[in-house]
Amino acid sequence: MKKLMMMAVLLTATVCASAQSKAEPYFHFKELPNMLKWCPAPPDTVGAAFTYDIMQYMWGKQMRQNKERADIAIRDAEYSLECIAREFSEPFGLTISEENTPEIWTLLRDAKATFEAISGFPKYYYKRKRPFIRFDEPTLAPQYEPDLRRNFSYPSGHTIFGWGTALLLTEINPERADTILARGMMYGESRVIVGAHWQSDVDAGRLAAAAAYARMHTSERFLEQMRLARQEFRIKAGLATIVEIKAYKKAKH
């Protein structure tokens, strides 16, 4: 168990360092809800739940015939803050970038590191094979397959980041909740369509994102960054009052 925990720490540290060197998680993995204690284990290979996983894998292969949806799934296969910002900007109603929305960017950057922290330990504990490996078939995004072969399937890290982002952006702009959450659902579905994850990996990823999202709300640093992100959005969207603008400028200085 200690060895697994150490591997999870190293995995999280490596991912965070390589993907976003300035990121600072709001909580480290030992401070986050332990998925082994509350989230269902991945299905075994003889039960009805795994049959459903296989059916969804076949559904994903059918969805590849829809070029528009397949193209979205391929775009979603890129695991980065830049990808998330690009794909969620339209449903969010505002271009998200480090330059245009630095406070929202900072919130998502540190949230990304937190979402990564909750998934590392269960991945190495369960060591679940990805569907494309089990079926020995190519994915829709072969350029990422070597990296995927080096880690495990349950839960889906992409889904945790995508659904977590949807929850965060909905809090910032609740008026666009429907479109933001719809895109968050699609982001997880993309992992099944690409062939990188089972449906149960995606389902667990959404649960993990919600757990990490709830935990982040106990962090004073997170709450302050969320406040700045919401103020920034209202100013950029032309919704802020003069009082709000003055308060934002005062907080920045």
C-alpha positions as CSV (number, residue, x, y, z in Angstrom):
1,M,0.0,0.0,0.0
2,K,2.8,2.4,0.9
3,K,4.5,1.6,-2.4
4,L,1.3,2.4,-4.3
5,M,0.9,5.7,-2.4
6,M,4.5,6.7,-3.3
7,M,3.9,5.8,-7.0
8,A,0.7,7.9,-6.9
9,V,2.6,10.8,-5.4
10,L,5.3,10.6,-8.1
11,L,2.8,10.3,-10.9
12,T,0.9,13.4,-9.7
13,A,4.1,15.3,-9.2
14,T,5.4,14.4,-12.6
15,V,2.1,15.3,-14.4
16,C,1.8,18.5,-12.5
17,A,5.4,19.5,-13.1
18,S,5.4,18.7,-16.8
19,A,2.0,20.1,-17.6
20,Q,1.9,23.2,-15.5
21,S,5.1,24.1,-13.6
22,K,3.5,27.1,-11.8
23,A,0.4,25.1,-10.7
24,E,-0.2,24.8,-6.9
25,P,-3.0,22.4,-6.0
26,Y,-5.5,23.6,-3.4
27,F,-5.1,20.2,-1.7
28,H,-2.6,17.3,-2.1
29,F,-3.9,13.7,-2.5
30,K,-3.7,12.8,1.2
31,E,-6.0,15.8,1.9
32,L,-8.6,14.8,-0.7
33,P,-11.4,12.2,-0.3
34,N,-9.9,8.7,-0.7
35,M,-11.7,7.1,-3.7
36,L,-11.0,3.6,-2.5
37,K,-13.3,4.3,0.5
38,W,-16.3,5.6,-1.3
39,C,-16.2,5.1,-5.0
40,P,-17.1,1.7,-6.5
41,A,-14.3,-0.4,-7.8
42,P,-14.1,-0.9,-11.5
43,P,-16.3,-3.8,-12.7
44,D,-14.9,-7.3,-12.9
45,T,-14.8,-9.0,-16.3
46,V,-17.7,-11.4,-15.8
47,G,-20.5,-9.2,-14.5
48,A,-23.3,-7.2,-16.1
49,A,-21.4,-3.9,-15.4
50,F,-18.5,-5.0,-17.6
51,T,-20.9,-6.1,-20.3
52,Y,-22.3,-2.5,-20.3
53,D,-18.7,-1.2,-20.6
54,I,-18.2,-3.4,-23.7
55,M,-21.5,-2.2,-25.2
56,Q,-20.4,1.4,-24.6
57,Y,-17.1,0.8,-26.2
58,M,-18.9,-0.5,-29.3
59,W,-21.2,2.6,-29.1
60,G,-18.0,4.7,-29.1
61,K,-16.7,3.0,-32.2
62,Q,-20.1,3.7,-34.0
63,M,-19.8,7.3,-33.0
64,R,-16.5,7.5,-34.8
65,Q,-18.5,7.3,-38.1
66,N,-19.9,10.8,-37.2
67,K,-17.0,12.9,-38.4
68,E,-18.1,16.0,-36.5
69,R,-18.3,14.2,-33.2
70,A,-15.1,12.2,-33.9
71,D,-13.2,15.4,-34.6
72,I,-14.4,16.8,-31.2
73,A,-13.3,13.6,-29.5
74,I,-9.8,13.8,-31.1
75,R,-9.5,17.5,-30.0
76,D,-10.5,16.4,-26.5
77,A,-7.8,13.8,-26.4
78,E,-5.2,16.5,-25.8
79,Y,-4.7,16.7,-22.1
80,S,-3.8,20.3,-21.3
81,L,-5.1,23.5,-19.8
82,E,-4.9,25.1,-23.3
83,C,-7.2,22.5,-24.7
84,I,-9.8,22.9,-21.9
85,A,-9.7,26.7,-22.3
86,R,-10.2,26.4,-26.1
87,E,-13.0,23.9,-25.9
88,F,-15.0,25.5,-23.1
89,S,-14.7,29.1,-24.2
90,E,-17.7,29.0,-26.6
91,P,-20.1,27.4,-24.1
92,F,-18.8,29.6,-21.4
93,G,-19.5,32.7,-23.5
94,L,-16.0,34.3,-23.1
95,T,-12.6,33.5,-24.5
96,I,-10.6,31.8,-21.7
97,S,-6.8,32.3,-21.9
98,E,-3.9,33.3,-19.7
99,E,-3.8,36.7,-21.4
100,N,-7.6,37.5,-21.6
101,T,-8.8,36.0,-18.3
102,P,-5.7,35.6,-16.0
103,E,-7.8,35.0,-12.9
104,I,-10.0,32.3,-14.4
105,W,-6.8,30.8,-15.9
106,T,-5.2,30.7,-12.5
107,L,-8.3,29.1,-10.9
108,L,-8.4,26.4,-13.6
109,R,-4.6,25.8,-13.5
110,D,-4.5,25.1,-9.7
111,A,-7.8,23.2,-9.9
112,K,-6.2,21.0,-12.6
113,A,-3.4,20.1,-10.2
114,T,-6.0,19.3,-7.5
115,F,-8.0,17.1,-9.9
116,E,-4.9,15.2,-10.8
117,A,-4.1,14.6,-7.2
118,I,-7.3,12.7,-6.5
119,S,-6.9,10.2,-9.4
120,G,-3.3,9.1,-9.1
121,F,-3.7,6.6,-6.2
122,P,-6.7,4.7,-7.5
123,K,-5.2,4.4,-10.9
124,Y,-2.2,2.6,-9.5
125,Y,-4.2,0.6,-7.0
126,Y,-6.6,-0.9,-9.6
127,K,-4.2,-1.0,-12.5
128,R,-7.1,-1.4,-15.0
129,K,-6.3,-2.0,-18.6
130,R,-7.6,0.5,-21.1
131,P,-10.1,-0.8,-23.7
132,F,-7.9,-0.3,-26.7
133,I,-5.2,-2.4,-25.0
134,R,-7.6,-5.1,-24.0
135,F,-9.1,-5.3,-27.5
136,D,-5.7,-4.6,-29.2
137,E,-7.3,-2.0,-31.4
138,P,-6.1,1.5,-32.3
139,T,-7.6,4.6,-30.8
140,L,-8.8,7.7,-32.7
141,A,-5.7,9.6,-31.4
142,P,-2.8,7.3,-31.9
143,Q,-0.2,10.0,-31.0
144,Y,-1.2,9.7,-27.4
145,E,-1.2,5.9,-27.2
146,P,2.4,5.5,-25.9
147,D,1.6,7.7,-22.9
148,L,-1.7,6.0,-22.3
149,R,0.0,2.6,-22.2
150,R,2.2,3.8,-19.3
151,N,-0.7,4.5,-17.0
152,F,-4.0,3.0,-16.1
153,S,-7.7,3.4,-17.0
154,Y,-9.7,3.9,-13.8
155,P,-10.7,6.6,-13.1
156,S,-10.5,8.8,-16.2
157,G,-8.2,11.7,-15.6
158,H,-9.5,13.6,-18.6
159,T,-13.1,13.2,-17.3
160,I,-12.1,14.5,-13.9
161,F,-10.6,17.6,-15.4
162,G,-13.4,18.1,-17.9
163,W,-16.3,17.7,-15.5
164,G,-14.5,19.6,-12.8
165,T,-13.9,22.5,-15.2
166,A,-17.6,22.4,-16.1
167,L,-18.5,22.7,-12.5
168,L,-16.1,25.6,-11.9
169,L,-17.2,27.5,-15.0
170,T,-20.8,27.0,-14.1
171,E,-20.1,28.6,-10.7
172,I,-18.5,31.6,-12.5
173,N,-21.2,32.0,-15.1
174,P,-24.4,30.2,-13.9
175,E,-26.4,31.8,-16.7
176,R,-24.6,29.4,-19.2
177,A,-24.9,26.4,-16.9
178,D,-26.7,24.3,-19.5
179,T,-24.2,24.7,-22.3
180,I,-21.2,24.5,-20.0
181,L,-22.4,21.2,-18.4
182,A,-23.4,19.8,-21.8
183,R,-19.8,20.4,-23.0
184,G,-18.5,18.8,-19.8
185,M,-20.6,15.7,-20.4
186,M,-19.3,15.5,-24.0
187,Y,-15.7,15.8,-22.8
188,G,-16.1,12.6,-20.8
189,E,-18.0,10.8,-23.6
190,S,-15.0,11.7,-25.9
191,R,-12.9,9.3,-23.9
192,V,-15.2,6.4,-24.7
193,I,-15.4,7.4,-28.4
194,V,-11.6,7.7,-28.7
195,G,-11.3,4.3,-27.1
196,A,-9.0,5.4,-24.3
197,H,-11.5,4.6,-21.4
198,W,-14.4,2.4,-20.4
199,Q,-17.7,4.0,-19.5
200,S,-17.2,3.1,-15.9
201,D,-13.9,5.0,-15.9
202,V,-15.8,8.1,-17.1
203,D,-18.6,7.6,-14.5
204,A,-16.0,7.4,-11.7
205,G,-14.2,10.4,-13.1
206,R,-17.3,12.5,-12.7
207,L,-17.8,11.4,-9.2
208,A,-14.1,12.2,-8.4
209,A,-14.4,15.6,-9.9
210,A,-17.4,16.4,-7.8
211,A,-15.6,15.2,-4.7
212,A,-12.5,17.3,-5.4
213,Y,-14.7,20.3,-6.3
214,A,-16.5,20.1,-3.0
215,R,-13.3,19.8,-1.1
216,M,-11.8,22.8,-2.8
217,H,-14.6,24.9,-1.4
218,T,-13.1,24.5,2.1
219,S,-9.9,26.2,1.0
220,E,-9.7,30.0,1.7
221,R,-7.2,30.4,-1.2
222,F,-9.6,28.7,-3.6
223,L,-12.6,30.8,-2.4
224,E,-10.6,34.0,-2.9
225,Q,-9.4,32.9,-6.4
226,M,-13.0,32.0,-7.3
227,R,-14.2,35.4,-6.1
228,L,-11.5,37.1,-8.3
229,A,-12.5,34.8,-11.3
230,R,-16.2,35.7,-10.9
231,Q,-15.3,39.4,-10.7
232,E,-13.1,39.2,-13.8
233,F,-15.9,37.4,-15.7
234,R,-18.4,40.1,-14.8
235,I,-16.1,42.8,-15.9
236,K,-15.1,41.1,-19.1
237,A,-18.8,40.4,-19.9
238,G,-19.9,44.0,-19.2
239,L,-22.0,43.0,-16.2
240,A,-20.0,44.6,-13.4
241,T,-21.2,47.6,-11.5
242,I,-18.8,50.5,-10.8
243,V,-18.6,49.3,-7.2
244,E,-17.6,45.8,-8.4
245,I,-14.9,47.2,-10.7
246,K,-13.5,49.3,-7.9
247,A,-13.5,46.3,-5.5
248,Y,-11.7,44.2,-8.1
249,K,-9.0,46.8,-8.8
250,K,-8.5,47.2,-5.0
251,A,-8.1,43.5,-4.6
252,K,-5.5,43.3,-7.4
253,H,-3.4,46.0,-5.7
